[in-house]
Amino acid sequence: MVAPPIMAWGSSKKSPRHRPEEKQRYYLLPGQGGSSYRRKQRFIIKCAVAVGLAVSLLFALAIYFTERGPH
């Protein structure tokens, strides 16, 4: 069984000087965290898929024209 947390006197009220602290950030440059990081990752994946399709199409055309032979 888990014991309930112990509440100190007056812990439910915040002092008037209490300000929320800024969350800690562990990234060095803009775009390395949060929603901008996920957006950047989606962009990289889309570019990788597009480049992969283009390269495979070029290889397919090269193989097609080299194996077709003269008529």
C-alpha positions, 0 to 999 in steps of 0.5 A: 500500500502506498502512503498518501503524500504529507502536506505541510501547513499553508502549502496550498496557497502560493505566496504573492511573489511566486513566479512560475519558473521557465522550463529547462531547455536542453537544446543548443540552437533553435529548431532542436526541441519541441514542436519545431523539432518534430516539424523539422523531422517531418520535413527531413523524412518527406525530403528523404522519401522524395529523393529515394523515389527520384533516385529509384526512378532514375535507376529504373530508367537506366536499367530499362534503356540499357536492357531494352537493346537495339530494335 
